[in-house]
Amino acid sequence: MIKVVDKLLLFLYSIVILCLSVCMLSIGFGWINKSMMDDVVRELYRLDSIQITFAVVGVILFIISLRFFIVSLQRGSASAPSIDQRTDFGDIRISLETIENLALKAASRQRGVKDLRVRIRATDAGLEIVIRAVVDGESSIPVLTEEIQRAVKEHVEDIAGIPVTNVAVYVANIIQTGAFKSRVE
């Protein structure tokens, strides 16, 4: 939620800075002459409502600038998402990318699988793995997907030591094997 608010603030801040830079360019290149600037400044000091508006906008911009300054100084969690485990000897962190590669390795060992993509979601109960596969169409799809599910679950649990609660396999397509010649009669 905080990242969304920061992105919105950054967007608004960028728009304000863009407008200010256009004004500065206009003054710098003489597109706005001195008499126009004098009129704008006189109007600013003549009406209290405009002064209050400028003061409020200034305070808001100052707060946004301060927020971005603080965020820039903080050490962000730039590391990849991971699964954290505590053992008797210390902490272990396994990245989700590592789990994805383990699942890919196990699924690619199955005969008939041609193209794989894996997504991992970590829950409190364990890992949920979603595999998108393109198969050759030579073997039974229910049998093949069950073998993929079993192999991935066992491999990830054995290697990473993290329980796998669900392995979902989505067969996206089949690949046509062999070349078909058209018959002309």
Buried (B, 14 or more C-beta within 10 A) or exposed (E): EEEEEBEEBBEEBEEEEEEEEEBEEBBEEEEBEEEEEEEEEEEEEEEEEEEEEEEEEEEBBEEBEEBBEEEEEEEEEEEEEBBEEEEEEEEBEBBBEBBBEBBBBBBBEBEBBBEBBBEBEBEEEBBBBBBBBBBBBEBEBEEBBEBBBEBBBEBBBEBBEBEBEBBEBEBEEBEEEEEEEEEEE
